């Protein structure tokens, strides 16, 4: 049987899609190659959020086909995911050695298409069409006994995004929001827990919008029929996303629930209260800010103000003291003045984020922001990116230092990749902890005392407690 090597660019959703494709192929008898040169098939699962990510994947493909040609190896190569979706056949026009271009609603067809290519039945395949119910096809997992996957798993709950922020290409690459049903997601989570998983992260482009569209459609149909809407779970007072959290929370044996990526608008009172009443929901929240200036937030079409954002942070901290709050920020959005940027810096000082992902604005094709006047020169984008990074790293380091001497609960994932003598675990507020561990700690929930900190890492000692 053939072997495959999959390289993934971008977010956790992409990681999850790659895992589902790998699991699909393994179930058909394929093996997972250790290196790209040893593989019969190499797939690049791509990201389009910034131009840099697209260029990296294109360069990688050029290197792959160049090396295969030089070494006279025959290898099937393909792009899948977001860039495959947005560029389609154009990728084969640019790189004629590419055999497969598989869009974001077609991951489940990978095995069928690769078989056809390997058998020589088809020469090139490009499939980026929309497919109804494709959101329910990212389901299979690679629980191959490897330490990490057996303790913690990602579950895709929905696809697509309807937010249409002016900077973002995701609605074009992932399509309209489509959600899986609660029973289907819960069944997948139950299977994972039965296989030893203790922590589940619910995934989607905007998870807090989960089920909204379906619910509305359902409402409409029921109203047309003159009836009350169907209730998907026991509590109709809350949003479908919180209903889903409640349903997953009931799974016996599951210890921790996380989710990503949400939208600040989605942190209504029902979700904030969920943090207070669902103990398995970990005290960690990602709140993508993007900018601290109301003027820029409006140009970005984010749907909240600085004041509203600060209000959400305050409510979350009241509901769950000690909650870890992380964010995404874009530096140098079109029209951003020094004054707007200072407002972002001041908001970071005020909130004291536990961690922040800083991105230089990257113009994306067919997005409104790319055509806006007053594009910020690259040099200024870089300089603001640097200033913001320095500030958020300084705040984060201080927050890490505050852990020294404290006792924290960690879920042990397995040996550290860099130093297998050390084991790695995660706190409930999503910080990595390294400690001198052994196989008996694997998969355990345990307390450690934090002794020192490193760069975005805590070093703990379970022995002191024992
Ligand atoms: N749920 C998130 C939200 O509320 O916006 C969206 C996740 S997005 C795929 C990941 C991050 O990439 C965004 O939060 C944003 O900071 C960044 N991003 C998206 N488009 C970008 C662009 N054109 N340039 C730079 N960064 C961008």
Boltz pocket constraint, residues with backbone or C-beta under 6 A from the ligand:
constraints:
  - pocket:
      binder: B
      contacts: [[A, 49], [A, 50], [A, 165], [A, 167], [A, 168], [A, 169], [A, 170], [A, 205], [A, 206], [A, 261], [A, 262], [A, 263], [A, 264], [A, 288], [A, 290], [A, 328], [A, 329], [A, 330], [A, 357], [A, 359], [A, 360], [A, 361], [A, 362], [A, 363], [A, 364]]
      max_distance: 6.0
